[in-house]
Amino acid sequence: MNYQYDALATSVRLKDITSCSRNRAVLHRIKNSDPGLTCLYMLDEPEDEDEFIVREGDDLGWLGYFIGRNETLKSLYVYYLPTNRDQVEKFFFGVQRNKSIKAVDICNYINESLSVMNLPHVSSMSFECQLEGEYAHYFALGLRRCTSLKKYSGQLTAEIVQSLTTLPMLEKVHVWKNGGLAISREECMALRELLANANKLKHLDLSGAGLEDDGLKLLVEGLACSSSLTDGLLDLSHNDIGDTGLQALASSLASSGKVRELRLSRNNFGDKGLEALADSLAHNRALRVLSISANTAITEIGVRAISRILQSRKCRLEGLWLYRINISEEGGKFLGDALSINKSLITMSLRCWENDDVSIGDDGLKALALGLSRNSHLKELNLSGNTAITATGLRSLKQYFQSPSCALETLTLYDINFGDEGACALADALGRNKSVKSLHYDVRGITTKGWKAFLKLMCDSSSPNNIYLSHHTLREISGCHYIHLPARSAIRRSILGWLKMNEECQTPNLAAKAKIMHFFPNLDMVPLFQWNLKFLPLVKSWFENTTSSNDKFAANIRNRELSAVYQFVRGLPVMVANYSQHYLTQQLQRIRAKMRELEEEERRLMQV
């Protein structure tokens, strides 16, 4: 068919094949492979300038032809096509020649013309249409021709999944059921075959698919007998999975432990299913991320089961999401004990929502912090929404934060209105911590008193020694720009300034020195005179090791160094003179010794 367009391409006038000047301009850019046009949207109503508005008078055969010859388009978004099958077939026939478009997004109620869809070079497709009956059949037929497809997101039907199973390059799949419809046995069996045969599949998202226990039992049969999802992701969130279904999944994971990330949030299982999963994962070396959030039937018995996973020497878990789980004091102790010996976990979230009935509370946090004080690997901790946490609980974090092994970099405490008392407790707990870089918390209720505590945390300017012992790693306090203080407030300005300095300085040590020299421009060397000149080399080294990419600051460092040395010269002139004479004498002796070695070597060579 394209040969007909080839013969007419040089003579066709764009105004004869488009409905308006807007579409004519877009088609001209497509025809000439305009490098500024990488995304094409096809709509029935105008929104932006770079869109093709499909109307009567637009020849979609020519549009497909010029898209097929285009070399700069990367993405095609088809949000409208007419009901004229002939026009749509010609459009897809032309588009199939394009080799630059890698992503296609189709969102429309489309007819049987989908059966001729042939996009052999497209690697990503999103199909956000509600397909029923024969239309799903037509789409499934066209989908089989997309042989380079690696990523698919769209509606779940048995025939569509069967078509996906035939695609050799498929790596990522997200399928769902529209309108909360229950998944059928036939669809579950198709998913089982997909898992059993799509060997390159790395990501399967079935969240909200309505699997329930019976569907999951069928699904895991495919998981157990294939190499799909090796080092990949399986999302089974929001599927009404109970203890029976989770036990079946656990059994499959025990025999084929290969999934890297497992999401089980918002289901219906409790302690019994979780204990089975824990027994399976305790021997699993592949899993890195686990989410069991919002399974409200879990009690401290289930939390203890999770702790067993973390305590296993085979555990390689790096991320653990326990949103909206009732941890309690006993659960906090279980987690703390596990984390005291765990060496893999990097991120943990115990987030709740403000209106939830579950919260870790002060006693649970205290028990958790005790175990964390012996942990040296956790870098991110999210306690947001645990409204039962007060200043008492925040104060209990001090042992953890000030532990030499503490590696925490990000602490998140949103939706906890702890006010000034909590701010002061948190600032006190962070004193002498050397790891935390980011704080995220609710600034509601914090006044000047609370912000002064954070200002002192970051730079206690009462003495050079106290500045040195201040916090120099903290770079971000979320909400700090929205402090409820006047815009010109010295506290607000200082906090923002110290955060910026901590970020710009290459090391905490350099940040500490910069703050010291800001408040003490002329460091007093007199207290060091009692040790004569023993401290002079250390003073010089202190300044020489203070480097900065900021030219102005670097020049300031050199000036301060000269000032400090001058104090020694003025305070201990005789000793400095003797020190200098002794130093020069040593250098002269070294030079003479080197000259003698050279003379000896010269005589030896002449004898040879």
C-alpha positions in Angstrom: 0.0 0.0 0.0 2.8 2.4 0.8 4.1 2.4 -2.8 0.9 4.4 -3.7 1.9 7.0 -1.2 5.5 7.0 -2.4 4.5 7.9 -5.9 2.5 10.9 -4.8 4.6 12.1 -1.8 6.5 14.7 -3.8 3.4 16.3 -5.3 0.7 16.0 -2.5 -0.3 19.3 -1.0 -0.6 19.3 2.8 -3.7 21.5 2.7 -5.5 18.9 0.7 -5.0 16.1 3.3 -5.6 18.1 6.5 -8.6 19.7 8.0 -7.0 22.9 9.3 -3.9 25.0 9.4 -3.0 23.7 12.8 -2.9 20.1 11.6 -1.1 21.2 8.4 1.7 22.8 10.5 2.1 19.6 12.6 2.1 17.4 9.6 4.8 19.6 8.0 7.0 19.1 11.0 6.4 15.4 10.9 7.2 15.2 7.2 10.5 17.1 7.7 11.6 15.2 10.8 11.7 18.3 13.0 14.1 17.5 15.8 11.9 19.7 18.1 9.0 17.3 17.7 9.7 14.1 19.6 6.2 13.4 21.0 3.0 13.4 18.9 -0.5 13.6 20.5 -3.6 12.7 18.5 -6.8 14.1 20.0 -10.3 15.1 19.2 -10.2 18.4 21.1 -7.2 20.9 21.1 -5.2 21.4 24.2 -1.6 22.4 23.1 0.0 23.6 19.9 1.9 20.4 19.0 -1.2 18.2 18.8 -2.9 16.7 15.8 -6.6 17.2 16.2 -8.4 14.4 14.2 -11.4 15.7 12.3 -13.3 15.1 9.1 -11.0 16.1 6.2 -7.8 14.6 7.8 -6.4 11.8 5.7 -5.0 9.4 8.3 -3.3 7.3 5.6 -1.1 10.2 4.8 -0.5 11.0 8.5 0.6 7.3 9.0 2.8 7.5 5.9 4.7 10.6 7.1 5.0 9.2 10.7 6.5 6.0 9.1 9.2 8.0 7.3 9.9 10.3 10.3 13.2 9.8 12.2 12.8 12.1 15.2 9.6 11.0 16.9 10.1 9.0 20.1 6.6 8.7 21.5 3.1 8.5 20.0 0.0 9.2 22.1 -3.2 8.1 20.4 -6.1 9.4 22.4 -8.6 9.5 19.5 -9.2 7.6 16.2 -12.3 7.7 14.1 -14.7 4.8 13.5 -13.7 4.6 9.9 -11.9 1.2 9.7 -10.3 1.9 6.3 -8.7 5.2 7.6 -7.4 3.5 10.8 -6.0 0.5 8.8 -4.1 2.9 6.5 -2.8 4.9 9.5 -1.3 1.8 11.2 0.0 0.5 7.9 2.1 3.6 7.6 3.1 3.9 11.2 4.6 0.3 11.2 7.5 1.5 9.0 8.7 3.9 11.7 11.8 2.9 13.6 12.3 5.8 15.9 9.1 5.6 18.0 9.7 3.4 21.0 6.6 4.2 23.2 2.9 4.2 22.2 0.0 5.2 24.5 -3.5 4.3 23.2 -6.5 5.6 25.1 -9.8 5.3 23.2 -12.8 3.1 22.6 -11.5 1.5 19.4 -13.1 -0.9 17.0 -11.9 -3.9 15.0 -9.3 -1.8 13.2 -7.0 -2.7 16.1 -6.6 -6.2 14.5 -4.3 -4.7 11.9 -2.1 -2.9 14.4 1.5 -3.7 13.5 4.2 -1.9 15.5 7.3 -4.1 15.3 9.8 -1.5 16.6 7.8 -0.2 19.6 9.2 -1.3 22.9 6.7 0.2 25.3 2.9 0.3 25.1 0.2 1.6 27.4 -3.4 0.7 26.5 -5.9 2.5 28.7 -9.1 1.4 27.0 -12.0 -0.6 28.3 -12.2 -3.4 25.8 -15.0 -5.9 25.8 -15.9 -8.9 23.7 -14.7 -8.8 20.1 -12.7 -5.5 20.6 -10.4 -7.2 23.1 -10.0 -10.0 20.5 -9.0 -7.5 17.8 -6.5 -5.8 20.1 -5.0 -9.2 21.1 -4.5 -10.0 17.4 -2.7 -6.7 16.8 -0.6 -7.1 20.0 1.0 -10.3 18.7 2.7 -8.3 15.9 4.5 -6.0 18.4 7.5 -8.3 18.5 9.9 -5.8 20.0 7.6 -5.0 22.9 9.4 -5.0 26.3 6.8 -3.1 28.5 3.0 -3.4 28.5 0.4 -1.7 30.6 -3.3 -2.3 30.0 -6.4 -4.2 30.6 -6.4 -7.9 31.7 -8.2 -10.5 29.6 -7.2 -14.1 28.9 -6.6 -13.5 25.2 -4.5 -10.4 25.8 -2.3 -12.2 28.3 -2.0 -15.1 25.8 -0.8 -12.6 23.2 1.7 -11.2 25.6 3.1 -14.7 26.2 4.1 -15.0 22.6 6.3 -11.8 22.7 9.9 -12.8 23.0 11.3 -9.5 24.4 8.7 -8.9 27.1 10.2 -7.7 30.5 7.6 -5.6 32.3 3.8 -6.1 32.5 1.1 -4.2 34.4 -2.5 -5.5 33.9 -5.7 -4.7 35.7 -9.4 -5.4 35.7 -11.8 -2.5 35.0 -14.6 -1.5 37.3 -13.5 -3.8 40.2 -14.5 -7.0 38.2 -13.3 -10.3 39.6 -10.6 -12.1 37.7 -11.8 -15.3 36.0 -10.2 -18.7 36.3 -9.3 -18.6 32.6 -7.5 -15.3 33.1 -5.6 -16.8 36.1 -4.5 -19.7 34.0 -3.3 -17.3 31.2 -1.2 -15.5 33.8 0.2 -18.8 35.0 1.3 -19.6 31.4 2.8 -16.1 31.1 4.9 -16.7 34.2 5.9 -20.2 33.0 6.9 -19.1 29.5 8.0 -15.5 29.5 11.6 -16.1 30.5 12.7 -12.5 30.2 9.9 -11.1 32.4 11.3 -9.0 35.2 8.3 -7.0 36.5 4.8 -8.3 36.9 2.3 -5.8 38.5 -1.1 -7.4 39.3 -2.1 -4.9 41.9 -5.9 -4.6 42.1 -6.4 -7.5 39.7 -8.8 -9.3 42.2 -6.8 -12.5 42.4 -7.9 -13.7 45.9 -6.6 -17.0 47.3 -7.8 -19.2 44.5 -6.3 -17.0 41.8 -3.0 -16.8 43.6 -2.7 -20.6 44.0 -3.0 -20.9 40.2 -0.5 -18.1 39.6 2.3 -19.5 41.8 2.2 -22.8 39.8 3.7 -20.8 36.9 6.1 -19.0 39.3 7.5 -22.3 40.6 8.3 -23.8 37.2 10.1 -21.0 35.3 12.9 -18.6 35.2 10.7 -15.5 34.9 10.9 -12.8 37.5 14.5 -13.7 38.3 15.9 -10.7 40.2 12.6 -9.0 39.4 9.4 -7.5 41.0 6.1 -9.1 41.8 3.3 -6.8 42.9 0.3 -8.5 44.4 -1.1 -5.5 46.4 -4.8 -5.0 46.9 -5.9 -8.5 45.8 -7.8 -9.6 48.9 -5.2 -12.4 49.6 -5.8 -14.2 52.8 -3.6 -16.6 54.9 -4.3 -19.6 52.6 -3.1 -17.7 49.5 0.0 -16.4 51.2 0.9 -19.9 52.4 0.8 -21.0 48.8 3.0 -18.1 47.7 5.4 -18.9 50.6 5.7 -22.5 49.5 6.5 -21.4 45.9 9.1 -18.9 47.1 10.8 -21.6 49.2 11.4 -23.7 46.1 12.2 -20.9 43.6 13.6 -18.0 45.6 14.4 -15.6 42.8 12.1 -12.5 43.2 14.0 -9.4 44.2 11.0 -7.2 45.3 7.7 -8.5 46.6 4.7 -6.2 47.3 1.8 -7.5 49.4 0.2 -4.3 50.7 -3.5 -3.9 51.3 -4.5 -7.5 51.4 -6.4 -9.6 54.0 -3.8 -11.9 55.5 -2.8 -12.1 59.2 -0.3 -13.7 61.5 -0.7 -17.3 60.2 0.0 -16.4 56.6 2.9 -14.1 57.6 4.5 -16.8 59.7 4.5 -19.1 56.7 6.1 -16.4 54.5 8.7 -15.7 57.2 9.7 -19.4 57.4 10.2 -19.3 53.6 12.0 -16.0 53.4 14.4 -16.8 56.3 16.3 -19.0 53.7 15.9 -16.7 50.7 19.0 -14.9 49.4 17.3 -13.1 46.5 14.6 -10.9 48.1 15.8 -7.3 48.6 12.5 -5.4 49.1 9.3 -6.5 51.0 6.1 -4.5 51.6 3.3 -5.9 53.7 1.8 -2.5 54.5 -1.9 -2.0 55.5 -2.6 -5.7 56.4 -4.4 -4.7 59.6 -5.0 -8.2 60.9 -1.3 -8.5 61.7 -0.5 -8.4 65.4 2.8 -8.6 67.4 2.9 -12.3 66.5 3.3 -11.3 62.8 5.8 -8.6 63.7 7.9 -11.3 65.5 7.7 -13.4 62.3 9.1 -10.5 60.3 11.9 -10.1 62.9 12.9 -13.8 62.2 13.5 -12.9 58.6 15.8 -10.0 59.6 17.7 -12.2 62.1 18.4 -14.9 59.5 22.1 -15.0 58.4 20.8 -15.6 54.9 18.7 -12.4 54.9 19.6 -9.9 52.2 16.6 -7.7 52.7 17.4 -4.0 52.0 13.9 -2.3 52.1 11.1 -3.1 54.5 7.7 -1.3 54.3 5.3 -1.8 57.3 2.9 1.0 56.7 -0.2 0.9 59.0 0.9 -2.1 61.0 0.2 -2.2 64.7 3.8 -2.5 66.0 3.2 -1.9 69.7 5.8 -1.9 72.4 6.4 -5.7 72.1 6.7 -5.4 68.3 9.2 -2.6 68.7 11.3 -4.8 70.9 11.1 -7.7 68.4 12.2 -5.4 65.5 14.9 -3.7 67.7 16.4 -7.1 68.7 16.4 -8.2 65.0 18.0 -5.0 63.8 20.7 -5.1 66.4 22.2 -8.1 64.5 20.9 -7.4 60.9 23.5 -6.3 58.5 21.5 -5.8 55.3 18.5 -3.5 55.9 18.9 0.1 54.5 15.4 1.5 54.5 12.5 0.8 56.9 9.1 2.5 57.0 6.7 2.2 59.9 4.4 5.0 58.6 0.8 5.4 59.7 -1.9 7.9 58.8 -3.1 10.4 61.3 -6.5 8.8 61.7 -5.2 5.3 62.1 -5.8 3.4 65.3 -2.3 2.0 65.2 0.9 3.7 66.3 4.2 2.6 67.6 4.1 5.0 70.6 6.8 6.1 73.0 7.4 2.7 74.5 7.6 0.9 71.2 10.0 3.6 69.9 12.2 3.3 72.9 12.4 -0.5 72.5 13.2 0.0 68.8 15.9 2.6 69.4 17.6 0.3 71.9 18.2 -2.3 69.2 19.0 0.3 66.6 21.9 1.6 68.8 23.8 -1.5 67.8 22.9 -1.2 64.1 25.4 0.2 61.6 23.5 -0.2 58.2 20.1 1.4 58.3 20.1 4.7 56.4 16.4 5.7 56.1 13.7 5.5 58.8 10.1 6.7 58.3 8.0 7.1 61.5 5.4 9.5 59.9 1.9 9.5 61.2 2.7 7.7 64.5 0.8 10.3 66.5 1.3 8.6 69.8 5.0 9.6 69.7 5.8 12.5 72.0 8.9 14.3 73.2 9.6 11.3 75.5 9.8 8.9 72.6 12.0 11.3 70.5 14.3 11.7 73.5 14.8 7.9 73.6 16.4 8.1 70.1 19.4 9.8 71.7 21.2 6.5 72.4 20.8 5.5 68.8 21.8 8.8 67.2 24.9 9.2 69.4 26.0 5.6 68.9 29.3 5.4 67.0 27.8 2.8 64.7 24.8 5.0 63.7 24.6 5.2 59.9 21.1 6.8 59.6 21.0 9.6 56.9 17.3 10.3 56.6 14.6 10.6 59.3 11.0 11.3 58.4 8.4 12.3 61.0 5.6 13.9 59.1 2.1 14.3 60.6 3.3 14.2 64.2 2.5 17.5 65.9 5.2 17.3 68.6 5.6 21.1 69.0 8.4 22.9 70.8 8.9 20.2 73.4 9.4 17.6 70.7 11.6 19.9 68.7 13.9 20.4 71.7 14.0 16.7 72.4 14.8 15.8 68.8 17.6 18.5 68.7 19.0 17.2 71.9 19.0 13.6 70.7 20.8 14.6 67.5 23.6 16.3 69.4 27.0 14.8 68.4 25.4 12.7 65.7 27.7 12.4 62.7 25.4 10.8 60.1 21.9 12.3 59.7 21.7 14.5 56.5 18.0 15.0 56.1 15.1 15.7 58.5 11.5 15.7 57.4 8.9 16.6 60.0 5.8 18.6 60.7 6.6 22.2 61.6 3.2 22.8 63.1 3.3 24.1 66.7 7.1 24.8 66.6 7.8 28.4 67.7 11.0 30.4 68.3 11.9 28.2 71.2 11.9 25.0 69.1 13.9 26.6 66.3 16.5 28.0 68.7 17.2 24.4 69.7 17.9 23.4 66.1 20.0 26.5 65.6 22.1 25.5 68.7 22.3 21.9 67.3 23.8 23.1 64.1 26.2 25.7 65.5 26.7 26.2 69.3 28.7 29.4 69.0 29.5 29.7 72.7 33.1 28.4 72.1 35.3 27.0 69.3 35.1 23.6 71.0 31.3 23.6 71.1 31.1 24.7 67.5 33.4 21.7 66.6 31.0 19.4 68.5 27.9 20.8 66.7 26.1 19.0 63.9 27.9 19.5 60.5 26.2 16.8 58.3 22.6 18.0 58.4 21.8 19.5 55.0 18.1 19.5 54.7 15.2 20.2 57.1 11.9 19.9 55.2 9.6 22.8 55.9 12.5 25.0 57.1 11.6 27.5 54.4 8.1 27.7 55.8 9.1 28.4 59.4 6.5 30.4 61.1 8.9 33.3 61.8 9.3 36.6 60.1 11.1 36.5 56.7 14.0 38.6 58.2 14.2 36.6 61.4 17.9 36.0 62.4 17.0 32.4 63.5 15.4 31.6 60.1 18.3 33.1 58.2 21.0 31.4 60.3 19.4 27.9 60.1 19.1 28.2 56.3 22.7 29.5 56.2 24.2 26.6 58.2 22.3 24.1 56.2 23.7 25.5 53.0 27.3 25.6 54.5 27.0 22.0 55.6 26.0 21.1 52.0 28.7 23.1 50.2 31.6 22.1 52.4 33.2 18.9 51.2 33.4 17.3 54.7 31.9 17.9 58.1 35.4 18.8 59.4 35.6 21.6 56.9 32.1 22.8 57.8 33.2 22.9 61.5 36.3 24.9 60.7 34.3 27.4 58.5 31.8 28.0 61.4 34.7 28.4 63.9 36.4 31.0 61.7 33.0 32.8 61.2 32.5 33.4 64.9 36.2 33.5 66.0 38.1 35.5 63.3 41.2 35.7 65.4 41.8 32.4 67.2 43.5 33.0 70.5 46.9 31.1 70.5 47.9 32.3 74.0 46.6 29.2 75.9 48.9 27.1 73.7 52.1 29.0 74.8 52.4 26.9 77.9 53.5 24.0 75.7 56.1 26.3 74.0 56.3 25.6 70.3 55.0 22.0 70.4 51.6 23.1 69.1 52.8 25.3 66.3 53.1 22.5 63.7 49.6 21.3 64.7 48.2 24.8 64.2 49.8 25.1 60.8 48.5 21.7 59.8 45.0 22.6 61.0 44.9 25.6 58.6 46.8 23.8 55.7 44.2 20.9 55.8 41.4 23.4 55.5 40.7 23.7 51.8 37.8 25.1 49.8 36.8 25.6 46.2 35.5 29.1 47.2 38.4 31.5 46.4 37.3 34.1 48.9 37.1 31.6 51.7 40.4 30.0 50.7 42.1 33.4 50.9 40.6 34.0 54.3 42.0 30.7 55.5 45.5 31.8 54.5 45.1 35.1 56.3 44.0 33.4 59.5 47.0 31.1 59.3 49.4 34.0 59.1 47.6 35.7 62.0 47.9 32.6 64.2 51.6 32.1 63.4 52.2 35.8 64.1 50.8 35.3 67.6 53.5 32.7 68.2 56.2 34.9 66.8 55.1 37.9 68.9 54.5 35.8 72.1 57.6 33.6 71.9 60.1 35.5 69.8 63.3 33.9 71.1 61.9 30.4 70.8 60.6 31.1 67.3 64.1 32.5 66.3 65.8 29.5 67.8 63.3 27.1 66.2 63.9 28.8 62.8 67.7 28.7 63.3 67.5 25.0 64.3 65.3 24.3 61.3 67.7 26.0 58.9 70.7 24.2 60.4 69.0 20.9 59.8 68.2 21.8 56.2 71.9 22.8 55.6 73.2 19.5 57.0 70.9 17.6 54.7 72.1 19.6 51.7 75.8 18.9 52.5 75.2 15.2 53.0 73.5 15.0 49.6 76.4 16.8 48.0 78.8 14.3 49.5 76.8 11.4 48.1 76.9 13.0 44.6 80.6 13.5 44.8 81.2 9.9 45.8 79.0 8.6 43.0 80.9 10.8 40.5 84.3 9.4 41.6 82.9 5.9 41.3 81.8 6.4 37.7 85.1 7.9 36.7 87.0 4.9 38.0 84.8 2.6 35.9 
